[in-house]
Amino acid sequence: MSGGGRSGKYPLAPAAVSQQKQKQRPALTAEEQALFRTAVADAQPLISDRIHHERSPPPAIPRQREQDEAAALDESLHGPLLSDLFLEGGDEAAWRRDGLSLRVLRDLRRGRWVVQASLDLHGHTRDEARAALATFLAECQAGAQRCIRIVHGKGQHSPGREPVLKHLVLGWLSRRREVLAFCQARPIDGGAGAVIVLLQVAR
């Protein structure tokens, strides 16, 4: 065993091999360097090798709709009571203006009046429903349509499953001067989800 150098039994370490290859690699000629610079002349350096991931925005919360529903529920539960609104058969509401014959209301409930126009308030907020109802009543009176139907829904998607819009619509109708009477629709016309309204003749 000689003490001056390494024999074949002891290979060079990786770092030493890399240094050895670098020493053996010939240097680029001036012509090769010029060709390389020409080839990469249009290359742009990378600003960053990191990809920035934007976080997904949080889901939108329908604050205004929640506030409308809460206000509508409060108005329907704690608003002025309709002293002349009575219930028949549980939840079936009926109303007639003072001085109007009970027979008119009875005929309305039995479907003896032909429904001439209909308004569907599904998906409306409280303010939207009130505005749509006022516009619809005015159009019906202008068109001499006396028996109409208002679809207010059964409150399946309202807070506490309360028929909020139904209570509001009944209250609004009882305060309209053009409304003579109203009652819950027959099953064929929507049942508890709609009300049949009788309007007075426009003057």
C-alpha positions in Angstrom: 0.0 0.0 0.0 1.6 3.2 -1.1 1.2 6.3 1.0 1.4 8.9 -1.8 -1.9 8.4 -3.7 -5.2 6.5 -3.9 -5.5 3.1 -5.4 -8.5 1.7 -7.4 -9.9 0.2 -4.2 -10.8 3.7 -2.9 -13.0 5.7 -5.4 -13.1 9.4 -5.3 -15.9 11.1 -3.3 -18.8 12.7 -5.4 -17.6 16.2 -4.8 -14.1 15.3 -5.9 -15.5 13.6 -9.1 -17.5 16.8 -9.9 -14.5 19.0 -9.5 -12.5 16.6 -11.6 -15.1 16.7 -14.5 -15.2 20.5 -14.3 -11.4 20.6 -14.7 -11.7 18.2 -17.7 -14.5 20.3 -19.5 -13.0 22.5 -22.2 -13.7 26.2 -22.1 -16.1 27.7 -24.6 -14.6 29.5 -27.6 -15.4 33.1 -28.4 -17.5 31.9 -31.3 -19.5 29.5 -29.1 -20.1 32.3 -26.5 -21.4 34.6 -29.2 -23.8 31.9 -30.5 -25.1 31.3 -27.0 -25.8 35.0 -26.4 -27.6 35.3 -29.7 -29.8 32.3 -28.9 -30.9 33.7 -25.5 -31.1 37.3 -26.5 -35.0 37.4 -26.3 -35.2 35.5 -23.0 -36.8 37.4 -20.1 -35.7 36.6 -16.5 -38.4 35.2 -14.2 -39.6 37.7 -11.6 -40.6 35.0 -9.2 -40.8 31.2 -9.3 -43.6 31.2 -6.7 -47.3 30.9 -7.6 -49.7 33.1 -5.6 -53.0 31.4 -4.9 -55.9 33.7 -4.2 -58.3 32.6 -1.5 -61.9 31.9 -2.6 -64.2 34.8 -1.4 -66.6 33.8 1.4 -70.1 33.0 0.3 -72.4 36.0 0.0 -74.8 36.4 2.9 -78.3 37.8 1.9 -78.3 40.4 4.6 -81.0 42.5 3.1 -83.4 39.6 2.5 -82.9 38.4 6.1 -83.7 41.9 7.3 -86.8 42.0 5.1 -88.0 38.7 6.3 -87.5 39.7 10.0 -89.3 43.0 9.5 -92.2 41.2 7.7 -92.5 38.6 10.4 -92.6 41.3 13.1 -95.2 43.3 11.1 -97.4 40.3 10.6 -97.2 39.1 14.2 -97.2 42.4 16.1 -98.9 44.7 13.7 -102.5 46.0 14.0 -105.0 43.3 14.5 -107.9 42.9 12.0 -110.9 42.9 14.3 -113.2 42.0 11.4 -111.0 39.2 10.0 -112.4 35.8 11.1 -111.2 32.3 10.6 -113.3 29.4 9.4 -112.3 25.8 9.5 -109.0 26.5 11.3 -106.7 28.6 9.1 -109.2 29.7 6.5 -109.4 33.4 6.5 -112.3 35.5 5.2 -113.1 39.2 5.3 -115.8 41.5 4.0 -116.3 45.2 4.2 -118.8 46.6 6.7 -122.3 46.8 5.2 -121.6 44.1 2.6 -124.0 41.2 2.5 -122.7 38.0 4.0 -124.1 36.2 0.9 -121.5 38.0 -1.3 -118.7 36.5 0.7 -120.4 33.1 0.8 -120.7 33.2 -3.0 -117.0 34.2 -3.3 -116.0 31.3 -1.2 -118.0 28.8 -3.2 -116.4 29.9 -6.5 -119.4 31.5 -8.0 -117.3 34.5 -9.1 -115.0 33.8 -12.1 -111.4 34.6 -11.5 -110.3 37.1 -14.1 -106.7 37.9 -13.2 -104.0 36.4 -11.0 -100.8 37.7 -9.3 -98.1 35.4 -8.0 -96.0 36.9 -5.2 -93.6 34.0 -4.7 -90.0 35.1 -4.2 -91.0 38.8 -3.4 -89.7 40.7 -0.4 -92.1 42.6 1.7 -91.6 45.9 -0.1 -91.7 44.2 -3.5 -94.9 42.4 -2.7 -96.6 45.5 -1.4 -95.7 47.5 -4.6 -96.6 44.6 -6.9 -100.0 44.2 -5.2 -100.8 47.9 -5.4 -99.9 48.0 -9.1 -101.9 44.9 -9.8 -105.0 46.2 -8.0 -104.9 49.4 -10.0 -104.5 47.5 -13.3 -107.4 45.3 -12.5 -109.7 48.2 -11.6 -108.7 50.0 -14.8 -109.5 46.8 -16.8 -112.9 46.3 -15.0 -111.7 43.0 -13.5 -113.6 42.4 -10.3 -112.6 38.9 -9.1 -108.9 38.3 -8.9 -106.5 35.8 -7.2 -103.4 36.7 -5.2 -100.9 33.8 -4.7 -99.0 34.5 -1.5 -97.7 31.0 -0.8 -97.9 28.8 2.3 -94.7 30.0 4.0 -92.8 26.8 3.7 -89.5 28.7 3.3 -90.2 31.5 5.8 -88.6 31.8 9.3 -90.3 29.3 11.6 -92.4 28.1 8.5 -94.8 31.0 9.3 -96.9 32.1 6.4 -95.5 35.6 6.7 -96.5 36.9 3.3 -100.0 35.5 3.7 -100.6 37.6 6.9 -99.2 40.7 5.2 -101.3 40.3 2.1 -104.5 39.9 4.1 -103.7 42.9 6.2 -102.9 45.1 3.1 -106.1 43.9 1.3 -108.3 44.8 4.3 -107.0 48.4 4.2 -107.5 48.9 0.5 -110.6 51.0 -0.4 -111.2 49.1 -3.6 -111.4 45.7 -1.9 -114.9 44.6 -0.9 -114.1 41.1 0.3 -111.6 38.2 0.2 -111.4 34.6 1.2 -109.0 31.7 1.0 -109.0 30.1 -2.4 -110.5 26.7 -3.1 -108.0 23.8 -3.5 -108.3 24.0 -7.2 -107.2 27.6 -7.1 -104.3 27.3 -4.7 -106.0 26.5 -1.3 -104.2 28.0 1.7 -101.5 29.4 -0.6 -103.8 31.9 -2.3 -106.7 34.3 -1.7 -109.6 35.3 -3.9 -110.4 39.0 -3.9 -113.6 40.9 -4.9 -113.0 44.5 -6.1 -115.6 47.2 -6.3 -116.4 48.8 -9.6 -114.1 51.7 -10.5 -115.7 55.1 -10.5 
